[in-house]
Amino acid sequence: MEHDTNRFEKIYSHGLVTVNEIWVDKETGVNYLWHKDANAGGLTPLLDKTGRPFVTPLPLKK
């Protein structure tokens, strides 16, 4: 099985030391929030108002 090294695409970024980024899985459309503050960080799926993962329609538009 071949792995796609570009499976995720960053669609939003804000900040330098404290950073918030939104990444989209280009295979599933699921959106993830990456939050980094200094040398610590965390990743979590973004959820819609019903508590389900927020999914971007695919394919992504440039």
DSSP file (Angstrom, degrees, kcal/mol; ACC not computed):
  #  RESIDUE AA STRUCTURE BP1 BP2  ACC     N-H-->O    O-->H-N    N-H-->O    O-->H-N    TCO  KAPPA ALPHA  PHI   PSI    X-CA   Y-CA   Z-CA
    1    1 A M              0   0    0      0, 0.0     2,-0.4     0, 0.0     0, 0.0   0.000 360.0 360.0 360.0 131.1    0.0    0.0    0.0
    2    2 A E        -     0   0    0      1,-0.0     2,-0.4     2,-0.0     0, 0.0  -0.720 360.0-139.7 -90.1 136.3    1.4    3.4   -1.0
    3    3 A H        -     0   0    0     -2,-0.4     2,-0.7     2,-0.0     3,-0.0  -0.815   8.9-133.9 -99.5 134.4    1.1    6.2    1.6
    4    4 A D    >   -     0   0    0     -2,-0.4     3,-1.0     1,-0.1    -2,-0.0  -0.772  11.1-163.7 -85.5 114.7    0.2    9.7    0.5
    5    5 A T  T 3  S+     0   0    0     -2,-0.7     3,-0.2     1,-0.3    -1,-0.1   0.583  89.6  53.9 -75.2  -8.3    2.6   12.1    2.2
    6    6 A N  T 3   +     0   0    0      1,-0.1    -1,-0.3     3,-0.0    20,-0.1  -0.147  67.1 125.9-114.6  36.7    0.2   15.0    1.4
    7    7 A R    <   +     0   0    0     -3,-1.0    19,-3.3    18,-0.1     2,-0.4   0.835  67.2  54.7 -65.3 -32.4   -3.0   13.5    2.9
    8    8 A F  E     -A   25   0A   0     17,-0.2     2,-0.4    -3,-0.2    17,-0.2  -0.823  67.1-163.4-107.6 142.1   -3.6   16.6    5.1
    9    9 A E  E     -A   24   0A   0     15,-2.2    15,-2.5    -2,-0.4     2,-0.5  -0.988  18.2-132.8-126.1 129.6   -3.9   20.1    3.9
   10   10 A K  E     +A   23   0A   0     -2,-0.4    13,-0.2    13,-0.2     3,-0.1  -0.677  28.3 170.8 -78.6 123.5   -3.7   23.2    6.1
   11   11 A I  E     +     0   0A   0     11,-2.8     2,-0.3    -2,-0.5    12,-0.2   0.510  63.9  25.8-111.3  -8.4   -6.6   25.5    5.3
   12   12 A Y  E     +A   22   0A   0     10,-1.2    10,-1.8     2,-0.0     2,-0.3  -0.980  57.4 173.9-154.8 141.3   -6.2   28.1    8.1
   13   13 A S  E     +A   21   0A   0     -2,-0.3     2,-0.3     8,-0.2     8,-0.2  -0.977   2.0 172.8-149.7 138.0   -3.4   29.4   10.3
   14   14 A H  E     +A   20   0A   0      6,-1.9     6,-2.4    -2,-0.3     2,-0.1  -0.977  43.6  21.3-147.3 131.6   -3.2   32.1   12.9
   15   15 A G        -     0   0    0     -2,-0.3     4,-0.2     4,-0.2     5,-0.0  -0.136  50.8-130.4 104.3 163.9   -0.5   33.1   15.3
   16   16 A L  S    S+     0   0    0      2,-0.3     3,-0.2    -2,-0.1    -2,-0.0   0.717 100.8  14.1-116.5 -57.9    3.3   32.8   15.8
   17   17 A V  S    S+     0   0    0      1,-0.3    21,-1.4    20,-0.1     2,-0.7   0.901 136.9  40.2 -86.7 -49.8    4.0   31.6   19.4
   18   18 A T  E    S- B   0  37A   0     19,-0.2     2,-0.4    17,-0.0    -1,-0.3  -0.908  88.8-173.1 -97.7 114.7    0.4   30.6   20.1
   19   19 A V  E     - B   0  36A   0     17,-3.2    17,-2.7    -2,-0.7     2,-0.4  -0.909  20.8-171.5-119.7 135.1   -0.8   29.0   16.9
   20   20 A N  E     +AB  14  35A   0     -6,-2.4    -6,-1.9    -2,-0.4     2,-0.3  -0.996  16.6 173.6-119.8 128.1   -4.2   27.7   15.8
   21   21 A E  E     -AB  13  34A   0     13,-2.6    13,-2.9    -2,-0.4     2,-0.5  -0.974  23.4-146.7-132.8 147.8   -4.4   25.8   12.5
   22   22 A I  E     -AB  12  33A   0    -10,-1.8   -11,-2.8    -2,-0.3   -10,-1.2  -0.974  19.1-171.4-113.8 127.6   -7.2   23.9   10.7
   23   23 A W  E     -AB  10  32A   0      9,-2.5     9,-2.9    -2,-0.5     2,-0.5  -0.925   9.4-150.2-118.3 141.2   -6.2   20.8    8.7
   24   24 A V  E     -AB   9  31A   0    -15,-2.5   -15,-2.2    -2,-0.4     2,-0.7  -0.946  15.4-132.3-114.3 130.9   -8.4   18.8    6.4
   25   25 A D  E  >  -A    8   0A   0      5,-2.5     4,-3.3    -2,-0.5     3,-0.3  -0.728  16.5-153.6 -76.7 114.5   -7.9   15.1    5.7
   26   26 A K  T  4 S+     0   0    0    -19,-3.3    -1,-0.1    -2,-0.7   -18,-0.1   0.549  90.4  51.4 -73.8  -6.1   -8.1   14.9    1.9
   27   27 A E  T  4 S+     0   0    0    -20,-0.3    -1,-0.2     3,-0.1    31,-0.1   0.790 127.8  16.8 -93.7 -34.8   -9.3   11.3    2.0
   28   28 A T  T  4 S-     0   0    0     -3,-0.3    -2,-0.2     2,-0.1     3,-0.1   0.651  90.6-128.9-111.8 -21.6  -12.2   11.8    4.5
   29   29 A G     <  +     0   0    0     -4,-3.3    27,-3.2     1,-0.3    -3,-0.1   0.396  55.0 150.0  83.4  -2.8  -12.9   15.6    4.5
   30   30 A V  B     -D   55   0B   0     25,-0.2    -5,-2.5    -5,-0.2     2,-0.3  -0.424  39.9-137.4 -67.5 136.5  -12.7   15.6    8.4
   31   31 A N  E     -B   24   0A   0     23,-2.3    15,-2.7    15,-0.3     2,-0.4  -0.765  18.1-165.9 -97.6 140.0  -11.4   18.9    9.8
   32   32 A Y  E     -BC  23  45A   0     -9,-2.9    -9,-2.5    -2,-0.3     2,-0.5  -0.958  14.1-139.9-126.3 144.4   -8.9   19.0   12.7
   33   33 A L  E     -BC  22  44A   0     11,-3.3    11,-1.9    -2,-0.4     2,-0.5  -0.918  14.1-165.7-102.5 123.7   -7.8   21.8   15.0
   34   34 A W  E     -BC  21  43A   0    -13,-2.9   -13,-2.6    -2,-0.5     2,-0.5  -0.955   7.8-173.7-106.6 122.6   -4.1   21.9   15.8
   35   35 A H  E     -BC  20  42A   0      7,-2.6     7,-2.3    -2,-0.5     2,-0.4  -0.976   3.4-179.8-119.4 129.2   -3.3   24.3   18.7
   36   36 A K  E     -BC  19  41A   0    -17,-2.7   -17,-3.2    -2,-0.5     2,-0.4  -0.993  10.0-179.3-130.2 135.4    0.3   25.0   19.7
   37   37 A D  E >   -BC  18  40A   0      3,-2.9     3,-1.7    -2,-0.4     2,-0.4  -0.924  67.0 -52.4-135.9 109.5    1.5   27.2   22.6
   38   38 A A  T 3  S-     0   0    0    -21,-1.4   -19,-0.0    -2,-0.4     0, 0.0  -0.490 124.7 -15.2  59.5-114.0    5.3   27.5   22.9
   39   39 A N  T 3  S+     0   0    0     -2,-0.4     2,-0.3    -3,-0.1    -1,-0.2   0.186 123.8  78.7-107.4  18.5    6.5   23.8   23.0
   40   40 A A  E <   +C   37   0A   0     -3,-1.7    -3,-2.9     2,-0.0     2,-0.3  -0.927  52.7 159.9-123.2 150.2    3.2   22.1   23.7
   41   41 A G  E     -C   36   0A   0     -2,-0.3     2,-0.3    -5,-0.2    -5,-0.2  -0.977  17.7-159.1-159.1 170.4    0.4   21.3   21.3
   42   42 A G  E     -C   35   0A   0     -7,-2.3    -7,-2.6    -2,-0.3     2,-0.4  -0.992   8.5-146.1-157.3 155.0   -2.7   19.2   20.7
   43   43 A L  E     +C   34   0A   0     -2,-0.3    -9,-0.2    -9,-0.2    -2,-0.0  -0.974  22.9 163.1-126.0 135.9   -4.8   17.9   17.8
   44   44 A T  E     -C   33   0A   0    -11,-1.9   -11,-3.3    -2,-0.4     2,-0.1  -0.993  39.9-104.3-149.0 148.1   -8.6   17.3   17.9
   45   45 A P  E     -C   32   0A   0      0, 0.0     2,-0.3     0, 0.0   -13,-0.3  -0.486  37.5-118.4 -69.9 144.5  -11.3   16.9   15.3
   46   46 A L        -     0   0    0    -15,-2.7     8,-2.9     8,-0.2     2,-0.3  -0.665  32.3-150.0 -79.1 139.3  -13.6   19.9   14.8
   47   47 A L  B     -E   53   0C   0     -2,-0.3     2,-0.1     6,-0.3   -15,-0.0  -0.852   4.2-133.4-114.4 147.2  -17.2   19.0   15.7
   48   48 A D    >   -     0   0    0      4,-3.3     3,-1.8    -2,-0.3     6,-0.1  -0.220  46.7 -83.0 -83.9-175.9  -20.5   20.4   14.3
   49   49 A K  T 3  S+     0   0    0      1,-0.3    -1,-0.1     2,-0.1    -2,-0.0   0.665 130.3  54.0 -67.5 -15.1  -23.4   21.5   16.5
   50   50 A T  T 3  S-     0   0    0      2,-0.2    -1,-0.3     3,-0.0    -3,-0.0   0.468 120.2-106.3 -94.9  -2.5  -24.6   17.9   16.8
   51   51 A G  S <  S+     0   0    0     -3,-1.8    -2,-0.1     1,-0.3     3,-0.1   0.525  79.8 126.4  91.8   6.3  -21.2   16.6   18.0
   52   52 A R  S    S-     0   0    0      1,-0.1    -4,-3.3     3,-0.0    -1,-0.3  -0.644  72.4 -84.9 -93.3 154.9  -20.3   14.9   14.8
   53   53 A P  B     -E   47   0C   0      0, 0.0     2,-0.5     0, 0.0    -6,-0.3  -0.312  44.0-116.0 -58.6 138.0  -17.0   15.6   13.0
   54   54 A F        -     0   0    0     -8,-2.9   -23,-2.3   -23,-0.3     2,-0.5  -0.656  35.3-161.0 -76.1 125.2  -17.1   18.6   10.7
   55   55 A V  B     -D   30   0B   0     -2,-0.5   -25,-0.2   -25,-0.2   -26,-0.1  -0.943   9.9-147.9-118.2 127.5  -16.5   17.4    7.1
   56   56 A T        -     0   0    0    -27,-3.2     4,-0.1    -2,-0.5   -31,-0.0  -0.756  33.2-106.7 -87.8 133.7  -15.5   19.6    4.2
   57   57 A P        -     0   0    0      0, 0.0   -28,-0.1     0, 0.0    -1,-0.1  -0.344  52.8 -94.5 -59.7 140.1  -16.8   18.5    0.8
   58   58 A L  S    S+     0   0    0    -30,-0.1     2,-0.1     2,-0.1   -31,-0.0  -0.790  95.7  46.7-107.9 152.7  -14.2   16.8   -1.4
   59   59 A P  S    S-     0   0    0      0, 0.0     2,-0.1     0, 0.0   -32,-0.0   0.559  87.5-124.8 -76.6 156.4  -12.2   17.5   -3.5
   60   60 A L        -     0   0    0     -2,-0.1     2,-0.4   -34,-0.1    -2,-0.1  -0.403  20.2-130.5 -66.3 142.1  -10.8   20.6   -1.9
   61   61 A K              0   0    0      1,-0.1    -1,-0.1    -2,-0.1     0, 0.0  -0.792 360.0 360.0 -95.6 138.0  -11.0   23.7   -4.0
   62   62 A K              0   0    0     -2,-0.4    -1,-0.1     0, 0.0    -2,-0.0   0.439 360.0 360.0 -83.9 360.0   -7.8   25.8   -4.3
